Each structure stands twice: as C-alpha cells, then as structure tokens.
C-alpha cells in the first residue's frame, strides 16, 4: 500500500481515493554507507543494521558468494540504506570498527 503525499491516506492504485493526488511510485533514495571486502563482512554489517531496524540492500559481483575474497574490487559488497537511515547506519557501523 502507498501513502498519499498530500493527505496521508493509505491506498493501492495511481490516485488517492480521498483527495485524488497522484501516488509517488518512485522508490526511496538509497545511500551507500559501507563497502565490505567479502561476503562475511557484508553479512555481519547487514545483521547489525537489521538488528536495529534498518533495512539494508547489498550489491556486488556474483563471484563474492563463490570464492569469498576480494581482488582489485572483485568480490566487494556495497551496502545501501534509505537516505532517512543514513546517519543511524553510519553511527552503528562506526561503533563496530576498532
């Protein structure tokens, strides 16, 4: 369900049934908050963010799951969060680093 940007009504479809405003179909903007050097590091950080209610999205080469190593960027995993969660995510990530 979408939330109307004008009146806050939740609905499905292109127009709000209450005020006829158009739905905002654009996904929320994502911000890169961390570059992991391998799948294990990425999953540890993802678990930390998930435990604090922050949705995390991973991107990277498929080879990262096969070999679990990073060579010249191959195997890097980039972690993204919604822009609204960026500050909290960066604080959590910083708190785990020595």
C-alpha positions as CSV (number, residue, x, y, z in Angstrom):
1,X,0.0,0.0,0.0
2,X,1.1,3.5,-0.7
3,X,0.7,6.6,1.5
4,X,-0.8,9.7,-0.1
5,X,1.8,12.5,-0.1
6,X,-1.0,15.1,0.4
7,X,-3.5,13.7,2.9
8,X,-1.7,10.5,4.3
9,X,-4.4,8.1,3.2
10,X,-3.1,4.6,2.5
11,X,-4.2,3.1,-0.8
12,X,-3.4,1.0,-3.8
13,X,-3.5,2.4,-7.3
14,X,-2.3,5.6,-9.1
15,X,-4.7,8.2,-7.4
16,X,-5.6,8.7,-3.8
17,X,-9.3,7.9,-3.4
18,X,-9.7,10.7,-0.9
19,X,-8.0,13.7,-2.4
20,X,-7.1,12.4,-5.9
21,X,-3.4,13.2,-5.5
22,X,-1.1,11.1,-7.6
23,X,0.9,8.3,-5.9
24,X,4.6,8.7,-5.6
25,X,5.8,5.5,-7.3
26,X,9.5,6.3,-7.0
27,X,11.4,4.1,-4.6
28,X,13.1,5.8,-1.7
29,X,16.6,7.1,-2.5
30,X,19.4,4.8,-1.4
31,X,22.7,5.9,0.0
32,X,25.9,3.8,0.1
33,X,27.1,3.5,3.7
34,X,29.8,0.8,3.6
35,X,32.0,-1.2,1.2
36,X,32.7,-4.7,2.6
37,X,35.6,-6.7,1.5
38,X,33.8,-10.0,1.1
39,X,30.5,-11.7,1.9
40,X,31.2,-12.4,5.5
41,X,32.0,-8.8,6.4
42,X,28.9,-7.7,4.5
43,X,26.6,-10.1,6.3
44,X,28.0,-9.1,9.7
45,X,27.2,-5.4,9.0
46,X,23.9,-6.3,7.5
47,X,22.9,-8.2,10.6
48,X,23.9,-5.3,12.8
49,X,21.7,-2.9,10.8
50,X,18.8,-5.4,10.7
51,X,19.0,-5.8,14.5
52,X,18.4,-2.0,14.8
53,X,15.5,-2.0,12.3
54,X,17.5,-0.5,9.4
55,X,16.8,-2.2,6.0
56,X,20.0,-2.9,4.1
57,X,20.5,-3.6,0.4
58,X,23.6,-5.4,-0.9
59,X,25.1,-5.2,-4.4
60,X,28.3,-6.7,-5.8
61,X,29.7,-9.3,-8.2
62,X,28.2,-12.7,-8.0
63,X,31.7,-14.1,-7.5
64,X,31.7,-12.8,-4.0
65,X,29.4,-15.7,-3.0
66,X,31.5,-18.3,-4.7
67,X,35.0,-17.5,-3.5
68,X,34.5,-15.1,-0.6
69,X,37.6,-13.0,-1.5
70,X,38.3,-9.6,-2.9
71,X,40.9,-9.0,-5.6
72,X,41.0,-5.5,-7.2
73,X,37.5,-4.8,-6.2
74,X,36.1,-8.1,-7.5
75,X,34.2,-9.5,-4.6
76,X,33.4,-6.2,-2.9
77,X,30.0,-5.8,-1.5
78,X,28.4,-2.4,-1.3
79,X,25.8,-1.8,1.4
80,X,23.0,0.7,0.9
81,X,20.3,2.1,3.2
82,X,17.4,4.5,2.7
83,X,18.6,8.1,2.9
84,X,16.5,8.6,6.0
85,X,18.5,5.9,7.8
86,X,21.9,7.0,6.7
87,X,23.1,8.8,9.8
88,X,22.0,6.0,12.1
89,X,23.6,3.3,9.9
90,X,26.9,5.1,9.7
91,X,26.9,5.5,13.5
92,X,26.2,1.8,14.0
93,X,28.9,0.8,11.5
94,X,31.4,3.2,13.1
95,X,30.7,1.8,16.6
96,X,31.8,-1.7,15.5
97,X,35.1,-0.7,13.9
98,X,38.2,-0.7,16.1
